Amino acid sequence: MITLRPLGDRVVIIPDVAEEEKVGHIIIPETNVKERPKGGTIVAIGDDEELNENLKVGDRVVYANYGGTQTRIDHQDYVVACYNDILLVLEDSE
């Protein structure tokens, strides 16, 4: 098993599965739908102090549409993003 250890102010995110939009019998792939920020779940965090104060593994986040670098390791897609690319953390309200 590979351990992911991002450096500095970077986080590793497993992106949410892209949805396809259907209009009648025509399927419109995610790439053709209007541009919008992407979301996912943090699986690893760098050692930057500010980063560790605000984020933790397991947080669901929304990151900039063109933020981060996409990669694939052991058949799993990941996004490696800088702290500044993360737009918000999704929290459940109780």
FENZI-V924120 format. One line per field, one symbol per residue. phi: phi as a letter, one per 40 degrees, with the letter a starting at -180 (. if undefined). Layout:
phi->???
//
This chain:
phi->.cccbccfcbbbbccccccbcbbgbbcbcdcccdcacbbibcbabcccccdccbbadhccbbbddbcgbcabbfgbcbbbbcdccccabcbccb
//
